[in-house]
């Protein structure tokens, strides 16, 4: 059962805590690459969603995203490589989207600072 709620700030806190505990981040990928979509908060911005648990990522592996697979990313690689590259590319990160596809949308550098 998902720990995610309608409180996106609490879901962000849960993301930081769980990923530090497990040293894993979860995303969705297929043969074309990692899932990215248009931001609902920021106009003309692309966002890449990530989750702190495999189970929560799997909840989104349905309908238009059914052809994606849940993939693990080691936390150190995520923070030291992914977030830097995404920031350079101007891609936002979506954190722990709940079942209503609601979650915090952040600049990657902002998320990286939360791990310091």
Buried (B, 14 or more C-beta within 10 A) or exposed (E): EBBBEEEBEBBBBBBBEBBEEBEBBBBBEEEEEBBBEEBEEEEEBBBBBBBBBEBBBBBBBEEEEEEBEBBBBEBEEBBEEBBEEBBEEEBBBBBBBBEEEBBBBBBBEEBBEBBE
